[in-house]
Amino acid sequence: MARTDFNTLLEAGVHFGHLKRKWCPKMAPYIFMEKNGIHIIDLHKTVIKLDEAAAALKQIVKSGRRVLFVATKKQAKEIVAEKVAAVGMPYVTERWAGGMLTNFPTIRKAVKKMATIDKMTNDGTFDNFSKREKLQIARQRAKLEKNLGSIADLNRLPAALFVIDVQKEQNAVKEAKRLSIPVFAMVDTCCDPTDIDYVIPANDDAQKSIATILDVVCGAIAEGAEERKLEKEKEAQEAEAAEGAKQAKPRIKKAVKAAVDAEEAAVAEVVAATEEAKEE
């Protein structure tokens, strides 16, 4: 069953592409028609591609891996921050720092620096600095929080990248491709889909369109996380049951031995009584 339908996408304006003169010919398979100089996206194909992407993202999250969302354009920032944070995934809505993927250890050092500043603030070390030093450190902390705060818990490279506007985020796409990280993206009619592993043909400018696509994607991610949680609980229960059975085994063995000994003793008594009766 599809996660969304034609009418929902139509109402959200997902079908509106860019001006015909700005189109990328490689997006031709996803274009339905041209109207008033604007390309119209084939929403039937969008439904299919969106379902494929959602299913793949669900499996990634279910396996315990993470998806990094990238959307630095003004229309998408707040929507991504709200919806992606709700499902516990990392995201970048400010500037894409060069080397965020290809030079990941350096990025992690910057994140750790932010944690170090927080630690100094909590243990009182921060109070020993001069007023000027405090101001410099506070500014540095604010800058790090703005650019890297949303990926503070990303301890290793993401398993996938989800991009909104592949033209604007081309550096992120290039880094992902260099590291063989699969890229999921909303791709408008003016964009080149060549480097995108999971193309979702859609209007990447309208807030309602972005929100509608993200609702489906985040819904799939939430399902994957929930299924992983249930599997973990099941595994824990099975492990607990196995441990209980392991501990119960000696007790059962002892009880069986006691029962056998008691039965043998009873048989011996009967035999002895029978022999006494014969002697009399």
C-alpha positions in Angstrom: 0.0 0.0 0.0 1.3 3.5 -1.0 2.4 5.8 1.9 0.8 8.7 0.1 -1.4 9.3 -2.9 -1.7 11.4 -6.0 -4.3 13.9 -4.6 -2.2 14.6 -1.4 0.8 15.5 -3.5 -1.3 17.5 -5.9 -2.8 19.6 -3.1 0.7 20.3 -1.7 1.9 21.6 -5.1 4.5 18.8 -5.4 3.9 18.7 -9.2 5.1 22.3 -9.9 8.5 22.2 -11.6 10.8 25.0 -12.7 10.6 27.2 -15.9 11.0 25.2 -19.1 14.0 27.2 -20.1 15.8 26.2 -16.9 15.1 22.4 -17.1 17.6 19.6 -17.0 17.0 17.2 -19.9 17.9 14.2 -17.7 14.7 14.9 -15.7 12.6 14.3 -18.8 11.3 10.8 -17.6 9.7 12.5 -14.6 8.0 15.3 -16.5 4.4 15.0 -17.4 3.8 18.1 -19.5 4.6 21.8 -19.9 2.0 24.5 -19.0 2.5 28.2 -19.2 6.2 27.8 -19.6 6.5 25.6 -16.4 7.2 21.9 -16.3 4.7 19.7 -14.5 6.1 16.7 -12.7 4.4 13.3 -13.2 3.0 12.7 -9.7 2.3 9.0 -10.4 6.1 8.5 -10.7 6.6 10.6 -7.6 4.4 8.3 -5.6 6.3 5.2 -6.8 9.7 6.8 -6.2 8.7 8.2 -2.8 7.5 4.7 -1.7 10.8 3.2 -2.8 12.9 5.8 -0.9 10.7 5.5 2.2 11.1 1.7 2.2 14.9 1.9 1.8 15.2 4.5 4.6 13.0 2.4 6.9 15.4 -0.6 6.5 18.4 1.6 7.1 17.0 2.9 10.4 15.7 -0.6 11.4 19.3 -1.9 11.1 20.5 0.7 13.6 22.1 3.1 11.2 21.4 6.8 10.8 20.4 9.2 8.0 21.8 12.7 7.7 19.4 15.3 6.3 20.8 18.4 4.5 18.7 21.4 3.7 20.3 24.9 4.0 17.8 26.7 1.8 15.5 29.2 3.6 12.2 27.5 2.8 13.3 24.1 4.2 15.3 25.0 7.4 12.5 25.2 10.0 10.6 22.3 8.5 13.6 20.0 8.5 14.6 21.0 12.0 11.2 20.3 13.4 10.3 17.0 11.6 13.7 15.4 11.5 14.5 16.2 15.2 11.2 14.6 16.1 12.5 11.2 14.7 15.9 11.6 16.3 18.0 12.0 13.1 20.9 14.4 12.6 20.5 17.3 10.2 22.3 20.3 8.7 20.3 23.4 8.1 23.0 26.1 8.3 26.2 26.1 6.2 27.5 22.8 4.9 31.0 22.7 6.3 33.4 21.4 3.6 34.7 18.0 4.6 31.8 17.2 6.9 31.8 13.7 5.5 35.2 13.3 3.9 37.1 14.8 6.8 34.7 13.5 9.5 37.3 13.1 12.3 38.0 16.8 12.2 34.3 17.6 12.5 34.1 15.2 15.5 36.9 17.1 17.1 35.0 20.4 16.8 31.9 18.7 18.3 34.1 17.4 21.2 35.4 20.9 21.7 31.8 22.1 22.2 31.4 19.4 24.8 34.6 20.4 26.5 33.4 24.0 26.8 30.2 22.7 28.4 32.2 20.7 30.8 34.3 23.7 31.8 31.1 25.7 32.4 29.6 23.0 34.6 32.7 22.2 36.8 33.5 25.9 37.4 36.7 26.1 35.3 35.0 28.7 33.1 34.8 31.1 36.1 38.6 31.3 36.3 39.0 32.9 32.9 39.1 36.7 32.3 36.0 38.5 31.0 37.5 38.7 27.5 38.4 35.0 27.4 34.9 34.1 28.6 33.4 36.2 25.8 35.6 34.6 23.1 34.8 31.1 24.4 31.1 31.9 24.5 31.1 33.2 20.9 33.1 30.1 19.8 30.5 27.8 21.6 27.6 29.7 19.9 29.2 29.3 16.5 29.8 25.6 17.0 26.3 25.1 18.3 24.8 26.9 15.3 26.7 24.9 12.7 27.2 21.5 14.4 24.8 21.3 17.3 22.3 19.3 15.2 24.9 16.6 14.5 26.5 16.4 18.0 25.3 12.9 18.5 26.5 11.6 15.1 29.4 9.5 16.2 30.1 7.9 12.9 29.5 8.5 9.2 25.8 8.3 8.3 24.5 5.4 6.3 22.6 7.7 3.9 22.1 11.3 3.0 18.7 13.0 2.4 19.0 16.2 0.4 16.6 18.9 -0.4 17.7 20.9 -3.5 20.7 18.9 -5.0 21.9 22.1 -6.8 22.4 24.0 -3.6 23.8 21.0 -1.7 26.0 19.8 -4.5 29.1 19.7 -2.2 27.3 17.4 0.2 26.3 15.1 -2.7 29.8 15.0 -4.0 31.2 14.1 -0.6 28.6 11.4 -0.2 29.3 9.9 -3.6 33.1 9.9 -2.9 32.5 7.8 0.2 29.8 5.6 -1.5 27.1 6.8 0.8 23.7 6.5 -0.9 21.9 9.8 -1.6 18.1 10.3 -1.3 16.9 13.6 -2.6 13.9 15.7 -3.6 14.9 16.6 -7.2 13.2 19.4 -9.1 13.1 19.7 -13.0 16.1 22.0 -13.0 18.4 19.5 -11.3 20.6 16.8 -12.5 19.6 13.4 -11.0 22.7 11.5 -12.2 24.4 11.3 -8.8 21.2 10.6 -6.8 20.6 7.0 -5.8 16.9 7.5 -4.8 15.3 10.3 -6.9 12.1 11.8 -5.6 10.8 14.1 -8.4 9.2 16.9 -6.5 8.9 20.7 -6.1 11.8 21.6 -3.7 10.9 25.2 -3.4 7.4 25.3 -1.8 7.3 24.7 2.0 4.1 22.7 1.7 5.7 20.4 -0.9 8.8 19.9 1.3 6.6 19.2 4.4 4.5 16.7 2.6 7.5 14.7 1.4 9.2 14.9 4.8 6.0 13.6 6.5 6.2 10.4 4.4 10.0 10.0 4.9 10.0 10.7 8.6 7.0 8.4 9.1 9.0 5.6 7.5 12.0 6.4 9.7 9.8 6.3 12.8 8.5 2.9 11.8 12.0 1.6 11.3 13.1 2.9 14.7 10.0 1.4 16.4 10.5 -2.0 14.7 14.1 -2.0 15.8 13.1 -1.2 19.4 10.6 -4.1 19.4 13.2 -6.5 18.0 15.6 -5.4 20.7 13.0 -6.0 23.4 12.2 -9.4 21.9 15.9 -10.3 21.9 16.3 -9.2 25.5 13.3 -11.3 26.5 14.6 -14.3 24.7 18.0 -13.9 26.3 16.4 -13.5 29.7 14.3 -16.7 29.1 17.4 -18.6 27.9 19.4 -17.5 31.0 16.4 -18.5 33.2 16.3 -21.9 31.6 20.1 -22.2 32.0 19.9 -21.4 35.7 16.8 -23.7 36.1 18.5 -26.7 34.5 20.7 -27.7 37.5 17.6 -27.4 39.8 15.5 -29.6 37.5 18.4 -32.1 37.2 18.7 -32.2 41.0 14.9 -32.7 41.4 14.8 -35.5 38.9 17.7 -37.2 40.7 16.0 -36.9 44.0 12.8 -38.4 42.5 14.7 -41.3 41.0 16.5 -41.9 44.3 13.2 -41.8 46.2 11.7 -44.3 43.7 14.7 -46.6 44.0 14.4 -46.5 47.8 10.7 -47.3 47.7 11.4 -50.3 45.4 14.1 -51.5 47.8 11.7 -51.3 50.7 9.1 -53.4 48.8 11.8 -56.0 47.9 13.0 -56.2 51.5 9.4 -56.6 52.8 8.7 -59.3 50.2 11.8 -61.3 51.2 10.9 -61.0 54.9 7.5 -62.3 54.2 8.9 -65.3 52.4 11.3 -66.1 55.3 8.4 -66.1 57.7 
